Amino acid sequence: DQIVQIIQQTLNLPVVVVWFDDIYTNDIMVRSAIRAPITLADIEKSIDAHTITQIRAAGGSIDSRRIRVANRDLMLYPLGNAERSVGVLGVMSEDVKPLDALTLLQITLLIDNYRLFTALQREQNRLRILFDVVPLGFVLIDVRGGVLVANQHAQQLLPGLAVGSSIHTVFTQLPWWGIGGNTVTAQELPLSVAIARGVTSSTEVMHEINDERIPVRHQVVAIRDTATTHGFVLVLEDMRHRYELDRLKADFVSMISHELRTPLATIVGATTMLLNTTPTVPRDGQQSMLQLLQNQGQRLQTLIEDVLNLSRIDSDGIRLQRERIDVLPLVQRILAKYAHTRRRLHVVTHGTLAAVYGDISRMEQIFHNILDNAEKYAPPGDVEITIQQTAGTPSLIQFAIRDYGTPLNTNEYLRVFDRFYQANQRPNKGGVGLGLTICKYFVEAHGGEIAMHAAPNGEGTVVTFTIPTVEAEPAVVESSRAPRVLLLEDEPAVQRVMQHILQSHSIEVTVVNTIFQAQEKIERSHFDVLIVDIMLPDGSGLDFVRDVRLWLTIPILVVTARGSEADVVAGLRAGVDDYMVKPFSNDEFTLRVQALFRRGQLRQQAVNEPVVTIGNVQVVIADKQIQVNGVALDLTPIEYRLLMYFVRHAGQVLSHEQILQGVWGERYEQENQYLWVHISHLRRKMAQLELQQLYIENVRGIGYRLVYREPRIAVNSSSA
């Protein structure tokens, strides 16, 4: 509109219309400056898009075209030349005098320059936004030191900096120090040296902002062509965050070395005393030393596990091994391990508690870290654990753990979940400040939230966290027969420990050292669970698992020192049912073996019996037909084999390759598109039964599994 008004005023024309190329569409786009009696509506009725297109396409080959509008003549002129079109100009005057070529050229240049100017302004605004959001300071300076451009971050780091100011003036008005505290003059700054001598460099300088000294890196880049320097760019980087990371790394190394040396010194001292003990030393004294060794070993294990968990969190995250968990028995089992402490631990439940669907070992670690924190920092006394189910959707189980130690201040409560943070007002009781950080990650990985705050009236501290109540896994009746386990482990010490743990829970164990021995045992005997290490003398344990999976559905547990995310995924893809990393908890190891035994019973039931009961869902497998709770599913042959495969492996995580080979055959190992389509159809048919308890669950990055969600059963409130 401004361009049109300029043309109208300069040429003193009553009507000026411009069709710009850059906004032209199939509809006529009109920009105008019109004086009565003609209107835009009159022009739009008289000129169609085809006419404008013809004139634009003609370029410099046409002088003008006369169009009658409201009984008056409107002259249309192409703007541009034979190579490039800018638009179409329409003019009307009392004196119908054609515009000369020079005037049209000037109008074309006016439009071109205006459009170029607006495009430049638009790009400058975009560049300004980019400069302002980047966490670095940028200053563009000419060769004399004049500030041409400065973003917001640079103005914050250099008070008094503004476009049009002299950088020399800004520098001389501010105090400067080196990183070591020595005084630095303005002439020694990298930009001053670059302007004076043309030498660019970078260094770190202390700025003073709001009476605080801040380390800032100055880096100067010259803007030059082959022979001439046209200016400089000063890049300012606030180094506080990097210095803080370096400090945290140094503190972490110091704390880790201290925390490792303390239990190691105790272990070495205790073992030396036991080795040098004469037979006359009382048994109580030996028992005390052994108890000390166990405690310090557990302390080392906890520390190493915290560091490894942090490493896994930073790399690929930690995969949860979820299963159905009854809340109250879990908490009571955890508290039994604290029976030797000087504290009284109280558990109070409110209302009905649904089971949760979580990772037992991770939930135990959440409790252990919180209770260990209370053990370190709160005086001896009661610890209260309150458990209740929240209303609303989704339903959550809320745990509140309260101690009666000295509460922290508000700022400290905001930082307790930061890495390596330890409250200043509490004496150093050991640890590296990772326990609560890991708790936060595990809780959020389950889909819950965690917080710490002062207890009412300032009497202690309360840690609250929530876990969603999502129930899964088939309920299987316990068998009276003792499980039979084949243990494939080549390390004698680990063999003895694992064998002793399992036998103490009435589990029959057969131990072998090599894959060859394991194959012989499997061919001659029946086992309920197979426990395998990965690194074996005669090959890879995962290769052995793949071979077993071709002809057996036995539940397989891998116990190995290799615990990266890639190792776990490789194990699950190979066909293992569960994965544990050394060192491990004795109780967790036993519970996982027992869970695999129950899962194996379910599979065997599915193989041997035409009726499979999964929780309260009854699946009848007949020839080419499957009934679920008495309702027949209309399945294609592939869907029938697919669902039957899931039923016979209910609860097991099945990789894409396993399902493809089990249902279609080995040649379909990599053809995942077959699987996606048929599982989608099968899910849709299962959903038509309105069956909420049984469903096929995605296991991200691995495959699928058939999951059973047990209906909630109300129980009476209890306390322990």
C-alpha positions, 0 to 999 in steps of 0.5 A: 500500500505504501508503494501504491501511495508513492506512485499515486502521489508522484504521478498525481493519478486518481487510480493506481492498482498493482498486482504483485507477483509474490502475492498473486494467486488464482484470485485477483489480489489488488493493492490500490490507492483509489479516489472516487468514483471508481471502486475496487469492486468495479476493477475486480468485476472488469479484470479477470485473472487470465488477463493479468496472467497474460500481461505478466507473462508478456514481460517487456514485449507489451507496452500497455493494454486498455481496459474499460472499468465503469465507463473509464479507461484503465491502462495496464502495464507490465512491470519488469523485463523479458527475463523477470516479471515484478507485477502489473501496474494499472493507472487511470487519469483524466489525461489518458497519456501512456507512461514512458519506459523510464517511468515504468523502469523506475516503478519496477526498481521501486517495487524491487527495492522495497521488497528487498528491503522488507525481506532484509528486515524480515531476515534481520528479525529472524537473526535477532531472535536467533542471537537472543535465544542462543546461550552465548553473547555475540557482539559485531564490531567494526575495525574502529571498535564501534558496536554494530550488533549485540544480542541480549546475552552479551549486554547482560555480560557487558553492562553498558554495551549498546549498539552505536557505542564504542567497545573501548569505552565499555571496556575501560569503564569495567573492572577486569581480573584474570582467573587467578585473581590478577588485575587485567587492563582493558588493553589486554582483552582479546578484542582490544588486541585484535583491533590494535594488532589484528591478532585474534585469540581467546581467553577466560576473564572474570567479569563483575556483575552485581558485585559477583565475579563471573568467569567468561570466555572471550573468543574473537573471530575476524571478518575479512576477505583475502586482504582486508579486515572488515570487523570482528565478532566477539563471542562471550561464553558464561563459564559458571556451568562448566566450572560447576561441572568440573567441581562436581566431577572432582568432588565425585572422584574424591567422594568415591575414593573415600567411600570405597576406601572406608569399607575396603579398609574394614574388610581387609582388617576384619579378614586379617583378624579372622585369618590370624585368629586362634582356635581359642577365640570365642565364636561370638567374636568370629560371628561379629567379624563376619557380620561386619564383613557382610555389612561392609560388602553390602555397603560396597555393593550399594555404592557400586550399584548407585554409580552403575545405575547413574551411568545407565541412566545417562546412557540409554536409561534402565529397562524395568522388569515389571510384574504384579506386586502386592504392596503390603507384603513387599513393604513388610519384606523390606522392613524385615531387613531393618530389624537390626537397626535401633529404629521402630518402623511402623506401617499404616495403611488406609483403605483398600490397596490395589496391586501395582505393576512394577519392578520389584528390585527397583521399588526395593531400592527406592525404599532402601535409599530413602530409609538409609537416608533417614538412618544416616541423618535422623536421630534414633527413633520411629519411622512411619510409613503410610500407604494409601490409594489415591482417588481419581484417574489414574489411580495411584498408591501413595507411600509417605515415609516420615522420620523425626530428624532436623528438617531442611530449609526450603532451598535444600528441599528443592535440591535434595534430588540433584546429583551429588547434593548433600545438605550443608546443615547435616553432618557428613555421614558418608555416601556420594549424594546419589541415592535420592537422585536414583529414587527420583528416576526410578519413581518417574520411570514407573509413572509416579512422582516423588517429593520431600518436604518438612513434616507438620509443625517442623517435626522431621521430614516426609518423603512421598512417592506414588506408583500407578496401580496397573496390575498384570501377569497371570495368576498361577496356582503354586505347585507342591513340587520343588522346582528343578533348576539347571545352572550354567555358570563357570565361576566356582565361587559364584556357583557355590553361592547361587547353588546355596541360595536356591537349595536353601529355598528347597529348589533342586539345582544341577550345576554345569560349567560348559554349554556342552555339559548343559546340552547333555543334561537337557537331553537326558533330564527335565528342568523347570528353569534354566539359569545361564551366564553369558561369558562361558568357556566354550561359547556365548550363553546367548547363542546357547539360549537361541539354540534352546529356544528352537526346541524348548519353551523352558523359562530362562534367566540370564545372570551376568556381569554385563548390564548395559542396555544393549546387553539386556536388549540382546538377551531378551531378543535371544529369547531369555525370560528375565535378566539379572546383573551381578552382584545381585540381591539373594532375595531378588534372585530367589523370587525371580527363579520362583516366578519363572517356575510359575510361568513355566507351569503355565506354559506347560499347562497350555501345551498339554491341556486344551483348556488354559486358565489365565487368572479368571480368563479361560482359553479353550484351544480346539482344532482351528478355533479358540474360545475365550470365556466361552465366546468363540473368536472368528480368527484366520489361520494365521491369527489362530496360530498367533494367539495360540503362540501367545497363550502358550508363552503367556507373560513372557516377553517375545521378540519379533524374531521369536514370534515370526519363527514360531508362527511363520517359520525361520524364513520370516525372521526379519519380515516384521510387517507380517507381524504388525498387521496380524497383531493389529487385527488380533487385538481388534478382535480381542477388543470386541469381546470387551475383555479388559483383563487379557491383552497383547502389550507392546514391549518397546524395542523388543516385541510383545507379550500377552498380559493379564490384568487381575481384577481388583479385590477389596481387602480390609485396611491393616497395619503392621 
